[in-house]
């Protein structure tokens, strides 16, 4: 009988340690859940989704606006979603303003211009925000392009 009591006490001690470990884990999970619950309202307080109603390029002399609009991720909504007289129809695709992609668009435009030979390009932006809409303007200062005035090729033979 004493062996069974001893075994029971040993098993009880292990059970007690297991309970403490579980309580520590439960405390950690409770703290993590509370932190997650506190962060959710902050995420909900972020800026509301805005529909891109206008997208303009100003100062682009060498590259047309259509080409520039294909280089970036931000795009304006369809015609029926842009014009105030036609919005009530509910037709046309709405494209929403994404702040992160908008910032990346500036880098995309700079890289595109540099690939096109404009090494000193500067891209400035302005966004007019209303409660539900965003009107985006990219101001581009192209600078002088790099022009190749002479190209010498040496050591090439057998050109037909």
C-alpha positions in Angstrom: 0.0 0.0 0.0 2.7 2.4 0.8 4.1 1.9 -2.7 0.9 2.9 -4.2 0.7 6.0 -2.0 4.3 6.9 -3.0 3.4 6.4 -6.6 0.3 8.4 -6.1 2.3 11.3 -4.6 4.9 11.2 -7.4 2.1 11.2 -10.0 0.4 14.0 -8.1 3.6 16.1 -8.2 4.0 15.6 -11.9 0.3 16.5 -12.4 0.8 19.7 -10.4 3.8 20.7 -12.5 1.9 20.0 -15.7 -1.0 22.2 -14.4 1.4 25.1 -13.7 2.9 24.7 -17.2 -0.6 24.8 -18.7 -1.5 27.9 -16.6 1.7 29.7 -17.8 0.7 28.8 -21.4 -2.8 29.9 -20.8 -1.6 33.2 -19.4 0.6 33.8 -22.4 -2.3 33.0 -24.8 -4.6 35.3 -22.8 -2.1 38.1 -23.1 -1.7 37.5 -26.8 -5.4 37.5 -27.3 -5.8 40.7 -25.4 -3.1 42.3 -27.5 -4.7 41.1 -30.7 -8.1 42.5 -29.6 -6.5 45.8 -28.8 -4.8 46.0 -32.2 -8.1 45.3 -34.2 -9.7 48.6 -33.3 -6.5 50.4 -34.5 -6.7 48.6 -37.8 -10.3 49.5 -38.1 -9.4 53.2 -37.5 -7.1 53.3 -40.5 -8.1 55.3 -43.4 -11.3 54.3 -45.2 -11.1 52.8 -48.7 -11.2 55.5 -51.3 -12.1 55.1 -54.9 -9.6 56.5 -57.4 -11.7 59.0 -59.4 -8.9 60.8 -61.1 -5.3 60.0 -62.2 -3.2 62.6 -63.9 0.3 63.1 -65.1 1.7 66.6 -65.3 5.1 67.6 -66.9 5.6 64.4 -69.0 6.7 65.7 -72.4 8.7 62.7 -73.7 6.5 59.8 -72.6 2.7 59.9 -73.0 0.3 59.5 -70.1 -1.2 56.2 -71.3 2.3 54.6 -71.3 3.0 55.9 -67.8 -0.4 54.6 -66.5 0.6 51.1 -67.7 3.8 51.3 -65.7 2.2 51.9 -62.3 -0.2 49.9 -60.1 -2.6 52.8 -59.2 -5.3 53.1 -61.8 -8.4 55.1 -62.1 -11.9 53.6 -61.9 -14.0 53.0 -65.0 -15.9 55.9 -66.6 -19.2 55.0 -65.0 -17.6 54.9 -61.6 -15.8 58.3 -62.1 -18.4 60.6 -63.4 -20.7 61.9 -60.7 -23.7 61.9 -63.0 -23.3 58.2 -63.8 -22.2 56.8 -60.4 -25.7 56.2 -59.2 -26.1 53.6 -61.9 -23.7 51.3 -60.1 -21.9 50.3 -63.3 -18.2 50.4 -63.9 -15.4 48.9 -61.9 -14.2 50.8 -58.9 -10.5 50.8 -58.2 -9.4 51.6 -54.7 -6.5 53.7 -53.6 -3.7 51.7 -52.0 -1.2 53.9 -50.1 1.7 51.4 -50.2 1.3 50.7 -54.0 1.1 54.5 -54.5 4.5 54.9 -52.9 5.9 52.1 -55.0 4.5 53.8 -58.1 6.8 56.8 -57.6 9.8 54.4 -57.6 8.3 52.6 -60.7 8.1 55.9 -62.6 11.6 56.9 -61.7 13.0 53.6 -62.8 11.0 53.7 -66.0 12.2 57.1 -66.8 15.8 56.2 -66.1 15.5 53.2 -68.4 14.3 55.6 -71.0 17.4 57.8 -70.6 16.2 60.4 -68.1 18.8 60.0 -65.3 17.8 63.1 -63.4 14.0 62.6 -63.3 12.1 63.8 -60.2 8.6 62.6 -59.5 6.4 64.6 -57.1 2.9 63.6 -56.1 -0.3 65.1 -54.7 -3.4 63.3 -53.6 -6.6 65.1 -53.0 -8.7 63.0 -50.6 -12.4 63.3 -49.8 -14.4 61.1 -47.6 -14.8 58.4 -50.3 -12.6 59.5 -53.2 -9.0 60.1 -54.2 -7.7 62.2 -57.0 -4.0 61.4 -57.8 -1.6 63.6 -59.6 2.0 62.7 -60.5 4.2 65.8 -61.3 7.2 64.7 -63.4 10.3 66.8 -63.9 12.1 64.9 -66.7 15.4 66.8 -66.9 17.7 66.3 -69.9 17.8 62.9 -71.5 21.1 61.1 -72.1 21.8 61.2 -75.8 24.2 58.8 -77.6 26.0 61.0 -80.1 28.6 58.5 -81.2 29.0 54.7 -80.9 32.2 53.0 -81.9 32.4 49.3 -82.2 35.9 47.8 -82.4 37.2 44.3 -83.0 34.1 42.9 -84.8 34.8 41.1 -88.0 32.6 39.4 -90.5 29.7 41.8 -90.4 27.5 41.3 -93.5 
